[in-house]
């Protein structure tokens, strides 16, 4: 049976009860049974830190129950690269990860170690898959994400990052934010996942988290894949700083059903996050606030008519000022 294990963050002993957290340690046999011995049919995908399987953990007792989970198999090479063999920092990271609880963070339920060189991490299962599935691998029987859902996902992801930056001790830096690491549960609530290696730096001075999240914003509104970073940024900059209509960037799957002001704000925000200087990049709290406001402004395609010519819904003078600001901020990317 699974048992509770107590880890001390930092790998050093302490007599302070508040320094400890309880996390479930599973037997390898339990995870093997949950995934039918890690059958190919249970494989959800393969990412940077290893393969992930869907499993069903069953408990017996007075009331039998089951829990759908995602089990990530972290190989020994990855463990060595991040932490080194038998390094206490690996357990520190597991402990720290288990302390992160937020509506926009995937919960770590437990772990298992097999043969001293295989680590298994057990998470809550996210039934809707990843954001990548909807942007780039959309099944034929699924509808594309509408504007409102995309803004809800963007705002939720930003709130998750804000929590990691502002509430975690030490702060968690995410330099690998991408659609495949943003999982979706019921009603498209986004949850950040896949951050095993932690960086301990001042979040707002870490360019990687801003850059990767700005790419997510660009992918959300354009539908274009950002496998190679300069490709998407360069494409957007060519359009947005080169004098072309900004609506050219919009994902064709939106079919023009989006608020132009909202599209403008998202793309402007992405450019701000891509600024090279620390002082020029907005704090994640500001980013989350802007996106939350956009998510709250529910777009009704039946009530709002999109100008197919791509003009902003403002006066000519105000439009010229906005476009000039727009081109300036993108020219600095």
C-alpha positions, 0 to 999 in steps of 0.5 A, spaced: 500 500 500 502 507 498 505 510 504 506 517 507 513 519 506 516 526 510 521 530 506 525 536 509 526 541 504 534 542 503 536 535 505 538 537 512 534 535 518 530 539 522 526 539 529 521 544 526 514 541 524 512 546 519 518 545 515 515 538 513 510 536 508 507 529 507 507 526 500 505 519 498 510 514 496 507 509 492 510 502 491 512 501 484 507 495 483 502 499 485 503 504 479 505 498 474 498 495 476 495 502 475 497 502 468 497 495 466 504 494 466 505 501 463 502 498 456 503 502 450 495 503 450 496 507 457 501 512 454 499 519 454 505 522 451 513 523 451 516 530 453 522 533 455 523 529 462 520 522 460 514 518 458 507 520 461 502 514 462 495 514 464 493 510 470 487 508 475 489 507 482 485 503 486 484 503 494 481 497 498 478 498 504 471 499 507 470 503 501 473 502 495 475 507 490 479 509 484 483 515 482 485 517 475 492 519 475 498 521 470 504 518 471 511 521 469 516 516 468 523 520 469 529 516 466 536 516 470 539 520 464 534 526 466 535 525 473 543 525 473 542 531 468 538 535 473 540 533 480 546 528 479 545 521 482 543 520 489 543 527 490 538 530 496 536 536 491 532 531 487 528 529 493 528 537 495 525 538 488 520 533 489 518 536 496 518 543 493 513 541 488 508 537 493 507 544 496 505 548 490 497 548 490 494 553 486 487 552 481 492 553 475 498 548 478 497 541 476 497 537 483 503 532 485 500 527 488 506 522 490 512 519 487 515 512 487 523 510 486 524 503 482 531 500 482 534 507 485 535 510 478 528 510 475 523 516 478 516 516 477 511 522 479 504 521 480 499 527 478 492 528 477 489 526 470 487 532 466 481 529 462 482 535 456 489 534 454 494 539 453 493 546 450 498 544 444 492 538 442 487 544 441 492 549 437 496 544 433 493 537 433 486 538 433 482 532 432 477 532 426 471 531 431 473 537 436 472 544 435 477 550 435 478 554 441 474 560 441 476 567 443 473 567 450 476 560 451 483 562 449 483 568 453 481 564 459 487 559 458 491 565 457 489 568 464 489 562 468 496 560 466 498 567 467 495 567 474 499 560 475 506 563 473 504 569 478 503 564 484 510 561 482 513 567 482 510 571 488 508 565 493 513 560 492 519 560 497 524 560 493 520 563 487 519 558 482 522 560 475 519 557 469 523 557 463 519 552 459 512 554 458 509 552 452 502 549 450 504 542 451 506 544 458 499 547 459 494 542 461 486 543 461 481 540 466 474 541 466 471 547 462 478 548 459 481 551 466 489 551 465 494 548 469 501 548 469 505 542 469 512 539 467 517 543 471 521 538 475 528 543 475 527 549 479 531 555 478 532 560 484 533 567 481 529 573 482 523 571 477 522 578 474 529 579 472 529 572 469 528 573 461 526 566 460 519 566 463 517 572 460 520 570 453 516 563 453 510 566 456 510 571 450 510 565 445 504 562 448 500 568 447 503 568 440 501 561 439 494 562 442 492 568 437 496 566 431 495 558 431 502 558 429 507 553 432 513 555 436 517 549 435 523 554 433 523 560 437 526 565 432 521 563 427 514 565 430 517 571 433 521 573 427 514 572 423 510 576 428 515 582 428 515 582 420 508 583 420 507 587 426 513 592 426 513 592 418 506 596 417 502 590 415 495 590 419 495 587 425 489 582 424 494 578 419 496 575 425 490 572 427 489 564 427 484 563 421 481 558 425 478 564 429 474 565 422 474 573 424 470 572 430 474 576 435 475 583 438 480 587 435 481 591 441 483 584 445 487 582 439 491 588 439 492 588 447 494 581 447 499 582 441 502 588 445 503 585 451 507 579 448 511 585 445 512 588 452 514 581 455 519 580 449 523 586 451 530 585 452 531 590 458 529 588 465 525 595 466 522 594 460 518 588 461 512 588 465 511 584 472 507 578 471 502 581 476 500 586 471 500 581 465 495 576 469 491 583 470 491 585 463 489 578 461 484 577 466 480 583 464 480 581 457 478 574 459 472 578 463 470 581 457 466 576 454 466 577 446 459 575 443 460 574 435 452 575 434 453 582 438 459 585 435 461 586 428 468 585 426 471 590 421 474 585 415 479 591 413 482 590 420 481 597 423 481 599 430 474 601 433 477 608 435 478 614 431 483 616 426 487 620 430 487 615 436 488 609 431 495 613 428 497 614 435 496 606 437 499 604 431 505 608 432 506 605 439 505 598 436 510 599 431 515 602 436 514 596 441 515 591 436 521 594 433 525 593 440 523 586 440 
